[in-house]
Amino acid sequence: MELRSRSEDNLQVVSVLDNRIDAAVAIEFKDAMRASTDEGDDIVILDLSEVHFIDSSGLGAIVAAMKHMGKSRKLALAGLTPTVEKVFRLTRMDSVFSVFPTLDGALEQLKS
């Protein structure tokens, strides 16, 4: 599982560079997210534009990453592909996370 992290406008952007977040990589994703966000900004945008498949384990790993960040920090999602967006919508997790169609849109709305 490969993630790339960068800071922009007091926001941390974590981009998933793999095309799947599923049971095979969920633990690795969760560990990589924890390592990337432990000392980050208060708002983290998870860029999922390269992810074309997510299962319940992947969804659980994203929720676990959000919980690990604590209540004082926020995890927003950006760039959901249609298949991934459908999973979030069907599980109603789109009401738990702030979801933005594009990374640029998320950066524009969330920068302080």
Secondary structure, DSSP 8 states (H G I E B T S, - for coil): --EEEEEETTEEEEEE-SSEESTTTHHHHHHHHHHHHTT--SEEEEE-TT--EE-HHHHHHHHHHHHHH-TTSEEEEE---HHHHHHHHHTTGGGTSEEESSHHHHHHHH--
